[in-house]
Amino acid sequence: MTAIPTRTLPSGDEMPLLGFGTYDINPQTVPAAVRTALDAGYRHIDCAEGYGNESAVGEALADYDRDDLFLTSKVVPSNLHYENVLSACRASLDRLGTSYLDLYLVHWPNPAVSLRETLDAMATLHEDGLVRNVGVSNFTAYQLMFARRISDVPIGVTQAEFHPWFQQEELRAYCGENDVALTAAAPLARTRVFDDEVIREVAEDYGKPPAQIVLRWQIQQGVATIPRSTTEEHIRSNRAIDDWELDPEDVGRITAIDRRERVYMIDADHETYGISR
């Protein structure tokens, strides 16, 4: 098995372009899933305080050498005031059983809290060595531009929904022009793209599962991707994308799919921004 491609971040750290996502995996199931991923060769684990399973993820991580791992977490929108960011990060570190995060993200923007205040807290965490790299998640290109302008520490990564049905042209263009790494959230469109005619055809041509085709398409464009699964077979299959490539013509065929169709949206009844509705 060959090494997973990486992307150099502002700190000089190398972020593996294939990671294992822990979204919506319950605390009883996630330790086994994380162990399966790490045993299969994943080294990038994507977490968030909002997922409610960091302690269980930390239980699995304790069995592995921390220096070999790239660990991401995120602060929820209701914790974006300065002191709350600091305390939220320390709580995540405690739950994950680590002294630092390789990457810490603002999970969602919150219009009720000054972004400058949030990023000042991120800069403090970076200065104190608790966070090696800083980023954002679910920001538009404009919001990312604004964040970069006011942040005292480089914004190295943005995480956003990205898959063949929703390709984020404006955001990707901005990232490319400003050396910001993009991580694909919901990289498989929650399996919906598996029914796409082009994906099925390319998968058949290569003799590969549709998930591998989509993940390989993302990585060949320099996009990090964090598929999640609780099934050992799927976790290992998603890892098996490092010793083959898609032809440029097939990359182009998949890129031409773009249906501009999201698979997750902000729920108006949910406290997404920490604001009750």
Summary of the structure (lengths in Angstrom):
residues: 277
radius of gyration: 17.9
end to end distance: 49.4
largest distance: 53.3
contacts: 945
relative contact order: 0.15
helix: 43%
strand: 16%
